[in-house]
Amino acid sequence: MKFHEKNRIKLENIRKLQESFDESMKILESHVAESITNKAKLDSIKKDLKEANNKFIEAERYLEELKVDFENTIIR
């Protein structure tokens, strides 16, 4: 094998390696972006659940007050 042929083969291997690396980086970037999006969605869901929980607690208190008022009305 001549020197030029060896260099050509090495260059081809380097190009293939570079293409593989570039593809891996694209996949990694895609996964990072997806993770960031998912984290934002989870944070939004967490906020919504906390808000719903607070509203549920408020409704529970209101119902308890109505129950007490109703019981007091019947007793009188």
PDB file as gemmi writes it, atoms N, CA and C in Angstrom:
CRYST1    1.000    1.000    1.000  90.00  90.00  90.00 P 1                      
ATOM      1  N   MET A   1       0.839  -1.165   0.000  1.00  0.00           N  
ATOM      2  CA  MET A   1       0.000   0.000   0.000  1.00  0.00           C  
ATOM      3  C   MET A   1       0.899   1.248   0.000  1.00  0.00           C  
ATOM      4  N   LYS A   2       0.480   2.179  -0.803  1.00  0.00           N  
ATOM      5  CA  LYS A   2       1.269   3.398  -0.875  1.00  0.00           C  
ATOM      6  C   LYS A   2       0.893   4.356   0.244  1.00  0.00           C  
ATOM      7  N   PHE A   3       1.772   5.304   0.446  1.00  0.00           N  
ATOM      8  CA  PHE A   3       1.577   6.311   1.488  1.00  0.00           C  
ATOM      9  C   PHE A   3       0.281   7.083   1.263  1.00  0.00           C  
ATOM     10  N   HIS A   4      -0.013   7.449   0.017  1.00  0.00           N  
ATOM     11  CA  HIS A   4      -1.219   8.221  -0.309  1.00  0.00           C  
ATOM     12  C   HIS A   4      -2.485   7.414  -0.030  1.00  0.00           C  
ATOM     13  N   GLU A   5      -2.427   6.135  -0.313  1.00  0.00           N  
ATOM     14  CA  GLU A   5      -3.588   5.282  -0.055  1.00  0.00           C  
ATOM     15  C   GLU A   5      -3.859   5.167   1.437  1.00  0.00           C  
ATOM     16  N   LYS A   6      -2.820   5.035   2.218  1.00  0.00           N  
ATOM     17  CA  LYS A   6      -2.973   4.960   3.675  1.00  0.00           C  
ATOM     18  C   LYS A   6      -3.569   6.261   4.211  1.00  0.00           C  
ATOM     19  N   ASN A   7      -3.081   7.388   3.714  1.00  0.00           N  
ATOM     20  CA  ASN A   7      -3.607   8.685   4.147  1.00  0.00           C  
ATOM     21  C   ASN A   7      -5.069   8.844   3.749  1.00  0.00           C  
ATOM     22  N   ARG A   8      -5.420   8.391   2.541  1.00  0.00           N  
ATOM     23  CA  ARG A   8      -6.799   8.480   2.064  1.00  0.00           C  
ATOM     24  C   ARG A   8      -7.721   7.647   2.948  1.00  0.00           C  
ATOM     25  N   ILE A   9      -7.300   6.450   3.312  1.00  0.00           N  
ATOM     26  CA  ILE A   9      -8.088   5.579   4.187  1.00  0.00           C  
ATOM     27  C   ILE A   9      -8.240   6.221   5.566  1.00  0.00           C  
ATOM     28  N   LYS A  10      -7.161   6.788   6.091  1.00  0.00           N  
ATOM     29  CA  LYS A  10      -7.222   7.456   7.388  1.00  0.00           C  
ATOM     30  C   LYS A  10      -8.172   8.652   7.327  1.00  0.00           C  
ATOM     31  N   LEU A  11      -8.106   9.411   6.243  1.00  0.00           N  
ATOM     32  CA  LEU A  11      -9.002  10.554   6.087  1.00  0.00           C  
ATOM     33  C   LEU A  11     -10.464  10.112   5.996  1.00  0.00           C  
ATOM     34  N   GLU A  12     -10.711   9.030   5.301  1.00  0.00           N  
ATOM     35  CA  GLU A  12     -12.071   8.497   5.206  1.00  0.00           C  
ATOM     36  C   GLU A  12     -12.572   8.066   6.582  1.00  0.00           C  
ATOM     37  N   ASN A  13     -11.717   7.417   7.338  1.00  0.00           N  
ATOM     38  CA  ASN A  13     -12.087   6.991   8.694  1.00  0.00           C  
ATOM     39  C   ASN A  13     -12.361   8.197   9.600  1.00  0.00           C  
ATOM     40  N   ILE A  14     -11.520   9.227   9.455  1.00  0.00           N  
ATOM     41  CA  ILE A  14     -11.723  10.441  10.248  1.00  0.00           C  
ATOM     42  C   ILE A  14     -13.041  11.098   9.866  1.00  0.00           C  
ATOM     43  N   ARG A  15     -13.352  11.160   8.577  1.00  0.00           N  
ATOM     44  CA  ARG A  15     -14.626  11.739   8.130  1.00  0.00           C  
ATOM     45  C   ARG A  15     -15.816  10.952   8.685  1.00  0.00           C  
ATOM     46  N   LYS A  16     -15.718   9.632   8.633  1.00  0.00           N  
ATOM     47  CA  LYS A  16     -16.803   8.799   9.181  1.00  0.00           C  
ATOM     48  C   LYS A  16     -16.963   9.028  10.679  1.00  0.00           C  
ATOM     49  N   LEU A  17     -15.842   9.118  11.366  1.00  0.00           N  
ATOM     50  CA  LEU A  17     -15.867   9.374  12.797  1.00  0.00           C  
ATOM     51  C   LEU A  17     -16.481  10.740  13.082  1.00  0.00           C  
ATOM     52  N   GLN A  18     -16.118  11.743  12.291  1.00  0.00           N  
ATOM     53  CA  GLN A  18     -16.673  13.091  12.454  1.00  0.00           C  
ATOM     54  C   GLN A  18     -18.183  13.088  12.207  1.00  0.00           C  
ATOM     55  N   GLU A  19     -18.633  12.398  11.177  1.00  0.00           N  
ATOM     56  CA  GLU A  19     -20.063  12.309  10.877  1.00  0.00           C  
ATOM     57  C   GLU A  19     -20.809  11.620  12.019  1.00  0.00           C  
ATOM     58  N   SER A  20     -20.217  10.565  12.540  1.00  0.00           N  
ATOM     59  CA  SER A  20     -20.819   9.849  13.662  1.00  0.00           C  
ATOM     60  C   SER A  20     -20.897  10.748  14.893  1.00  0.00           C  
ATOM     61  N   PHE A  21     -19.832  11.476  15.140  1.00  0.00           N  
ATOM     62  CA  PHE A  21     -19.803  12.407  16.272  1.00  0.00           C  
ATOM     63  C   PHE A  21     -20.867  13.492  16.101  1.00  0.00           C  
ATOM     64  N   ASP A  22     -20.936  14.073  14.908  1.00  0.00           N  
ATOM     65  CA  ASP A  22     -21.938  15.118  14.638  1.00  0.00           C  
ATOM     66  C   ASP A  22     -23.353  14.595  14.855  1.00  0.00           C  
ATOM     67  N   GLU A  23     -23.624  13.393  14.401  1.00  0.00           N  
ATOM     68  CA  GLU A  23     -24.954  12.797  14.585  1.00  0.00           C  
ATOM     69  C   GLU A  23     -25.239  12.566  16.067  1.00  0.00           C  
ATOM     70  N   SER A  24     -24.247  12.103  16.799  1.00  0.00           N  
ATOM     71  CA  SER A  24     -24.415  11.900  18.239  1.00  0.00           C  
ATOM     72  C   SER A  24     -24.687  13.228  18.952  1.00  0.00           C  
ATOM     73  N   MET A  25     -24.007  14.279  18.536  1.00  0.00           N  
ATOM     74  CA  MET A  25     -24.229  15.599  19.130  1.00  0.00           C  
ATOM     75  C   MET A  25     -25.644  16.101  18.837  1.00  0.00           C  
ATOM     76  N   LYS A  26     -26.138  15.879  17.628  1.00  0.00           N  
ATOM     77  CA  LYS A  26     -27.507  16.279  17.283  1.00  0.00           C  
ATOM     78  C   LYS A  26     -28.505  15.555  18.169  1.00  0.00           C  
ATOM     79  N   ILE A  27     -28.286  14.263  18.358  1.00  0.00           N  
ATOM     80  CA  ILE A  27     -29.179  13.470  19.208  1.00  0.00           C  
ATOM     81  C   ILE A  27     -29.112  13.975  20.646  1.00  0.00           C  
ATOM     82  N   LEU A  28     -27.916  14.232  21.133  1.00  0.00           N  
ATOM     83  CA  LEU A  28     -27.741  14.745  22.500  1.00  0.00           C  
ATOM     84  C   LEU A  28     -28.440  16.098  22.662  1.00  0.00           C  
ATOM     85  N   GLU A  29     -28.256  16.994  21.717  1.00  0.00           N  
ATOM     86  CA  GLU A  29     -28.907  18.305  21.775  1.00  0.00           C  
ATOM     87  C   GLU A  29     -30.420  18.159  21.793  1.00  0.00           C  
ATOM     88  N   SER A  30     -30.910  17.239  20.997  1.00  0.00           N  
ATOM     89  CA  SER A  30     -32.351  16.985  20.947  1.00  0.00           C  
ATOM     90  C   SER A  30     -32.862  16.487  22.297  1.00  0.00           C  
ATOM     91  N   HIS A  31     -32.114  15.592  22.911  1.00  0.00           N  
ATOM     92  CA  HIS A  31     -32.518  15.050  24.213  1.00  0.00           C  
ATOM     93  C   HIS A  31     -32.459  16.110  25.307  1.00  0.00           C  
ATOM     94  N   VAL A  32     -31.439  16.967  25.244  1.00  0.00           N  
ATOM     95  CA  VAL A  32     -31.326  18.047  26.228  1.00  0.00           C  
ATOM     96  C   VAL A  32     -32.514  19.002  26.079  1.00  0.00           C  
ATOM     97  N   ALA A  33     -32.834  19.371  24.842  1.00  0.00           N  
ATOM     98  CA  ALA A  33     -33.969  20.267  24.600  1.00  0.00           C  
ATOM     99  C   ALA A  33     -35.266  19.630  25.083  1.00  0.00           C  
ATOM    100  N   GLU A  34     -35.429  18.341  24.822  1.00  0.00           N  
ATOM    101  CA  GLU A  34     -36.631  17.630  25.273  1.00  0.00           C  
ATOM    102  C   GLU A  34     -36.700  17.602  26.799  1.00  0.00           C  
ATOM    103  N   SER A  35     -35.564  17.388  27.441  1.00  0.00           N  
ATOM    104  CA  SER A  35     -35.528  17.370  28.911  1.00  0.00           C  
ATOM    105  C   SER A  35     -35.907  18.727  29.487  1.00  0.00           C  
ATOM    106  N   ILE A  36     -35.410  19.787  28.873  1.00  0.00           N  
ATOM    107  CA  ILE A  36     -35.751  21.132  29.333  1.00  0.00           C  
ATOM    108  C   ILE A  36     -37.246  21.383  29.182  1.00  0.00           C  
ATOM    109  N   THR A  37     -37.796  20.979  28.047  1.00  0.00           N  
ATOM    110  CA  THR A  37     -39.237  21.131  27.808  1.00  0.00           C  
ATOM    111  C   THR A  37     -40.033  20.323  28.818  1.00  0.00           C  
ATOM    112  N   ASN A  38     -39.615  19.094  29.063  1.00  0.00           N  
ATOM    113  CA  ASN A  38     -40.317  18.245  30.026  1.00  0.00           C  
ATOM    114  C   ASN A  38     -40.251  18.829  31.431  1.00  0.00           C  
ATOM    115  N   LYS A  39     -39.109  19.404  31.805  1.00  0.00           N  
ATOM    116  CA  LYS A  39     -38.986  20.014  33.126  1.00  0.00           C  
ATOM    117  C   LYS A  39     -39.946  21.187  33.250  1.00  0.00           C  
ATOM    118  N   ALA A  40     -40.044  21.983  32.201  1.00  0.00           N  
ATOM    119  CA  ALA A  40     -40.966  23.127  32.231  1.00  0.00           C  
ATOM    120  C   ALA A  40     -42.409  22.642  32.359  1.00  0.00           C  
ATOM    121  N   LYS A  41     -42.743  21.568  31.635  1.00  0.00           N  
ATOM    122  CA  LYS A  41     -44.097  21.007  31.722  1.00  0.00           C  
ATOM    123  C   LYS A  41     -44.371  20.479  33.129  1.00  0.00           C  
ATOM    124  N   LEU A  42     -43.395  19.786  33.706  1.00  0.00           N  
ATOM    125  CA  LEU A  42     -43.557  19.253  35.059  1.00  0.00           C  
ATOM    126  C   LEU A  42     -43.716  20.370  36.079  1.00  0.00           C  
ATOM    127  N   ASP A  43     -42.942  21.432  35.916  1.00  0.00           N  
ATOM    128  CA  ASP A  43     -43.075  22.581  36.824  1.00  0.00           C  
ATOM    129  C   ASP A  43     -44.468  23.197  36.712  1.00  0.00           C  
ATOM    130  N   SER A  44     -44.976  23.290  35.493  1.00  0.00           N  
ATOM    131  CA  SER A  44     -46.313  23.835  35.277  1.00  0.00           C  
ATOM    132  C   SER A  44     -47.379  22.943  35.909  1.00  0.00           C  
ATOM    133  N   ILE A  45     -47.228  21.633  35.730  1.00  0.00           N  
ATOM    134  CA  ILE A  45     -48.177  20.682  36.328  1.00  0.00           C  
ATOM    135  C   ILE A  45     -48.124  20.770  37.852  1.00  0.00           C  
ATOM    136  N   LYS A  46     -46.923  20.870  38.394  1.00  0.00           N  
ATOM    137  CA  LYS A  46     -46.747  20.980  39.853  1.00  0.00           C  
ATOM    138  C   LYS A  46     -47.454  22.229  40.377  1.00  0.00           C  
ATOM    139  N   LYS A  47     -47.285  23.343  39.679  1.00  0.00           N  
ATOM    140  CA  LYS A  47     -47.932  24.594  40.072  1.00  0.00           C  
ATOM    141  C   LYS A  47     -49.459  24.439  40.022  1.00  0.00           C  
ATOM    142  N   ASP A  48     -49.955  23.833  38.936  1.00  0.00           N  
ATOM    143  CA  ASP A  48     -51.401  23.625  38.797  1.00  0.00           C  
ATOM    144  C   ASP A  48     -51.949  22.730  39.900  1.00  0.00           C  
ATOM    145  N   LEU A  49     -51.208  21.688  40.251  1.00  0.00           N  
ATOM    146  CA  LEU A  49     -51.649  20.779  41.312  1.00  0.00           C  
ATOM    147  C   LEU A  49     -51.682  21.468  42.669  1.00  0.00           C  
ATOM    148  N   LYS A  50     -50.685  22.314  42.931  1.00  0.00           N  
ATOM    149  CA  LYS A  50     -50.687  23.063  44.194  1.00  0.00           C  
ATOM    150  C   LYS A  50     -51.898  23.997  44.247  1.00  0.00           C  
ATOM    151  N   GLU A  51     -52.175  24.668  43.134  1.00  0.00           N  
ATOM    152  CA  GLU A  51     -53.315  25.581  43.075  1.00  0.00           C  
ATOM    153  C   GLU A  51     -54.623  24.813  43.257  1.00  0.00           C  
ATOM    154  N   ALA A  52     -54.749  23.672  42.606  1.00  0.00           N  
ATOM    155  CA  ALA A  52     -55.956  22.854  42.745  1.00  0.00           C  
ATOM    156  C   ALA A  52     -56.098  22.357  44.180  1.00  0.00           C  
ATOM    157  N   ASN A  53     -54.994  21.979  44.803  1.00  0.00           N  
ATOM    158  CA  ASN A  53     -55.026  21.518  46.184  1.00  0.00           C  
ATOM    159  C   ASN A  53     -55.491  22.632  47.114  1.00  0.00           C  
ATOM    160  N   ASN A  54     -54.981  23.843  46.907  1.00  0.00           N  
ATOM    161  CA  ASN A  54     -55.417  24.976  47.727  1.00  0.00           C  
ATOM    162  C   ASN A  54     -56.910  25.247  47.559  1.00  0.00           C  
ATOM    163  N   LYS A  55     -57.388  25.155  46.327  1.00  0.00           N  
ATOM    164  CA  LYS A  55     -58.818  25.366  46.086  1.00  0.00           C  
ATOM    165  C   LYS A  55     -59.645  24.269  46.737  1.00  0.00           C  
ATOM    166  N   PHE A  56     -59.141  23.043  46.699  1.00  0.00           N  
ATOM    167  CA  PHE A  56     -59.846  21.936  47.332  1.00  0.00           C  
ATOM    168  C   PHE A  56     -59.924  22.146  48.842  1.00  0.00           C  
ATOM    169  N   ILE A  57     -58.827  22.565  49.449  1.00  0.00           N  
ATOM    170  CA  ILE A  57     -58.801  22.829  50.888  1.00  0.00           C  
ATOM    171  C   ILE A  57     -59.785  23.941  51.230  1.00  0.00           C  
ATOM    172  N   GLU A  58     -59.802  24.982  50.397  1.00  0.00           N  
ATOM    173  CA  GLU A  58     -60.742  26.088  50.620  1.00  0.00           C  
ATOM    174  C   GLU A  58     -62.191  25.598  50.516  1.00  0.00           C  
ATOM    175  N   ALA A  59     -62.486  24.775  49.547  1.00  0.00           N  
ATOM    176  CA  ALA A  59     -63.831  24.233  49.384  1.00  0.00           C  
ATOM    177  C   ALA A  59     -64.200  23.331  50.557  1.00  0.00           C  
ATOM    178  N   GLU A  60     -63.243  22.571  51.032  1.00  0.00           N  
ATOM    179  CA  GLU A  60     -63.465  21.684  52.176  1.00  0.00           C  
ATOM    180  C   GLU A  60     -63.821  22.506  53.425  1.00  0.00           C  
ATOM    181  N   ARG A  61     -63.097  23.594  53.640  1.00  0.00           N  
ATOM    182  CA  ARG A  61     -63.398  24.479  54.778  1.00  0.00           C  
ATOM    183  C   ARG A  61     -64.798  25.083  54.643  1.00  0.00           C  
ATOM    184  N   TYR A  62     -65.112  25.522  53.440  1.00  0.00           N  
ATOM    185  CA  TYR A  62     -66.417  26.118  53.196  1.00  0.00           C  
ATOM    186  C   TYR A  62     -67.534  25.107  53.479  1.00  0.00           C  
ATOM    187  N   LEU A  63     -67.357  23.885  53.029  1.00  0.00           N  
ATOM    188  CA  LEU A  63     -68.357  22.838  53.278  1.00  0.00           C  
ATOM    189  C   LEU A  63     -68.481  22.536  54.771  1.00  0.00           C  
ATOM    190  N   GLU A  64     -67.356  22.551  55.454  1.00  0.00           N  
ATOM    191  CA  GLU A  64     -67.391  22.310  56.903  1.00  0.00           C  
ATOM    192  C   GLU A  64     -68.155  23.433  57.603  1.00  0.00           C  
ATOM    193  N   GLU A  65     -67.930  24.684  57.169  1.00  0.00           N  
ATOM    194  CA  GLU A  65     -68.668  25.815  57.735  1.00  0.00           C  
ATOM    195  C   GLU A  65     -70.168  25.686  57.455  1.00  0.00           C  
ATOM    196  N   LEU A  66     -70.516  25.264  56.255  1.00  0.00           N  
ATOM    197  CA  LEU A  66     -71.927  25.058  55.921  1.00  0.00           C  
ATOM    198  C   LEU A  66     -72.545  23.969  56.789  1.00  0.00           C  
ATOM    199  N   LYS A  67     -71.787  22.921  57.021  1.00  0.00           N  
ATOM    200  CA  LYS A  67     -72.258  21.813  57.857  1.00  0.00           C  
ATOM    201  C   LYS A  67     -72.530  22.315  59.275  1.00  0.00           C  
ATOM    202  N   VAL A  68     -71.602  23.082  59.818  1.00  0.00           N  
ATOM    203  CA  VAL A  68     -71.775  23.627  61.167  1.00  0.00           C  
ATOM    204  C   VAL A  68     -72.993  24.553  61.205  1.00  0.00           C  
ATOM    205  N   ASP A  69     -73.104  25.432  60.209  1.00  0.00           N  
ATOM    206  CA  ASP A  69     -74.259  26.334  60.143  1.00  0.00           C  
ATOM    207  C   ASP A  69     -75.563  25.544  60.047  1.00  0.00           C  
ATOM    208  N   PHE A  70     -75.551  24.512  59.245  1.00  0.00           N  
ATOM    209  CA  PHE A  70     -76.756  23.687  59.085  1.00  0.00           C  
ATOM    210  C   PHE A  70     -77.112  22.983  60.387  1.00  0.00           C  
ATOM    211  N   GLU A  71     -76.122  22.437  61.069  1.00  0.00           N  
ATOM    212  CA  GLU A  71     -76.367  21.754  62.332  1.00  0.00           C  
ATOM    213  C   GLU A  71     -76.874  22.737  63.387  1.00  0.00           C  
ATOM    214  N   ASN A  72     -76.316  23.927  63.423  1.00  0.00           N  
ATOM    215  CA  ASN A  72     -76.757  24.945  64.365  1.00  0.00           C  
ATOM    216  C   ASN A  72     -78.188  25.412  64.057  1.00  0.00           C  
ATOM    217  N   THR A  73     -78.542  25.464  62.810  1.00  0.00           N  
ATOM    218  CA  THR A  73     -79.889  25.889  62.423  1.00  0.00           C  
ATOM    219  C   THR A  73     -80.920  24.851  62.838  1.00  0.00           C  
ATOM    220  N   ILE A  74     -80.609  23.591  62.672  1.00  0.00           N  
ATOM    221  CA  ILE A  74     -81.540  22.519  63.025  1.00  0.00           C  
ATOM    222  C   ILE A  74     -81.752  22.458  64.525  1.00  0.00           C  
ATOM    223  N   ILE A  75     -80.714  22.648  65.322  1.00  0.00           N  
ATOM    224  CA  ILE A  75     -80.793  22.549  66.772  1.00  0.00           C  
ATOM    225  C   ILE A  75     -81.657  23.670  67.358  1.00  0.00           C  
ATOM    226  N   ARG A  76     -81.620  24.828  66.812  1.00  0.00           N  
ATOM    227  CA  ARG A  76     -82.357  25.978  67.360  1.00  0.00           C  
ATOM    228  C   ARG A  76     -83.795  25.791  67.224  1.00  0.00           C  
TER     229      ARG A  76                                                      
END                                                                             
